[in-house]
Each structure stands twice: as structure tokens, then as C-alpha cells.
Amino acid sequence: MRDIQGRGQAAPLVVVALLLAACSSAENAADSVHEPGNNVMATQFANRMSGQPAPPPPAKPFERKEKTDLLEFAYSYPAVAAQIPVLVDRFDRQLTVGRADALKMAREDRKAAESGGFPFHAHSLETHWKVRADTPRFLALESESYSYTGGAHGMTGYDALLWDKARKRETAFTAVMTTPAAFAAAIRDRFCDALDKARAEKRGEPVKRSADDDFTKCIDPMQQVLVPTSKDGKLIDGVTVVIGPYSAGPYAEGSYDIALPVDAAMRKAIKTEYQDAFIAAR
């Protein structure tokens, strides 16, 4: 009987001890909210206490690299793009098709080299996407691709992608404009002047435009890659005209990035329903 009574008296003490431990854990978790870097931990604790499911882990940047005797291949895109399934599918298709085509070309080139008795140089194909604007309305990405197929030198190319967050779809930048012609008229003078300045910096002398010289005359900005940009992540505050090698100068000059801040003329050439996503001209 003494043993049974002893256990009966100990039971309430055990319950009290457990309650105190639970309270202490809750107080410690609550205190940790005020400690720097513990906001995420506090949120997760609160969600567990309320029975809410834990949020999915954040997406990570994607990168694939491989190197063989035939091909050096790489493809990457940022974490913010990895959160959008439609873009992931788009990039996966581009990766798969691009890699398959590059491997096919490399195999054919190696076979021709073996038959002709000349050396084969492994091919390369790299594509890397980066964020140029991430605002509440738009996500703008720019890609730089490099390909080498055994010649004297490789070639670099560029592309851009605009994701409309409000409509949850990819859209062409030209679809945001009132018309491409109106946008071209709004930026042409500023673009040509900025291109001349950039050329002069690379060449070390002023540029004298000539209609007969492709490397001194102004080119059509609408035939280049147009990339919306944002410095603060709130509004689109600029558009960069990306020009690949040979388009505005010899190969040795490389590419040109002509940054044009949004001004009143450019904003006016944007459709009314999109203008709130662009910074107001000061």
C-alpha cells in the first residue's frame, strides 16, 4: 500500500513539472522573437502551435554544368525564376533542346575532323540568366549565352524575358508599349547619343557618324535586346539596350549595354495599364 500511495502523490508533481517545462519552452520561444535573426524560427514555432502546415522550402538557384571531350555545357537561372513553374518548364526545354543540338553538332564536327585528318576542338555552350528587375508587377531577366563550335573564336548572344506577376504569364516587352514605333521614337535620340559616347570610350576618340560605316552610324535599338531594369525593386526605372558583338562595332569591342533611364517620353510610350509599374519622370 505504501508504494501505491507514493506513486499517487508523485503524479501531480510530474504533471506540474511538465507544465512548467512547457511554459518555459513557450517563454523561451517568445523571447527569441526579439533576437536578431530569429524571426523565421519564431514564425515557424507559432505556426506549429496553431496547427498550420510548414511553408515549402524556398526555391534555390539552378545550375547545371558538365564537361566532356565533345562539349562543355552550362545552364543556370536565379532562385526567383525557380519559384515559377512555367519559367522552370521553359528553361528546362531550352536546356534540353540546346544541349541535344550542341552535342549533335559536336559529334558531326569530330567525325569530319577525323575523316579530314585535322584536330577537333571541343565545343562549348553556356547560358546564364540573371535578374535585371524584380518589382511588384514585373520580373525581368536577361540571359547571356556563349557558344564555340571550333572556329577562330566563340560568339556571345543575349536574350530577355519579362514575367507579368499580376497576370501570371510571360509577355513581350513590345506588348507593354503603345506601339514599337512610338517607343523607338521616344528613345532614339538619347540612344544614339549614348551609343556614340560608349563607342568613343572604347575607341579612345570621338565618333563621326557615317551612313556608309556600320560601326559609326546609329543602329536601330528596336532590333536589339531591350531589358527593363530597376535599381530599388519598386518600379521599372530604366531600359537597357543590349547590343551583341558586330552589331555596333568590331568583334574586339565586344558588346554594348546602353542604359536609358525612364523619362517622360519613354513613359508616355508605355500603355496606360502598365504605366504605374514605371517610375514617374522627375
ABEGO torsion letter per residue (X at the ends): XAAAAAAAAAAAAAAAAAAAAAAAAAAAAAAAAABBGAAAAAAAAAAAAAGBBBBBBBBBBBBBBBBBAABBBBBBBBAAAAABAAAAAAAAAAAAAAAAAAAAAAAAAAAAAAAAGBBBBBBBBBBBBBBABBBAABBBBBBBBBBBAGBABBBBBBBBBBBBAAAGBBBBAAAABABAAAAAAAAAAAAAAAAAAAAAAAAGBBBBBBAABAAABBBBAAABBBBBBBAAGABBABBBBBBBBGAABBAAAEBBBBBBBBBAAAAAABBAAAAAABBBBX
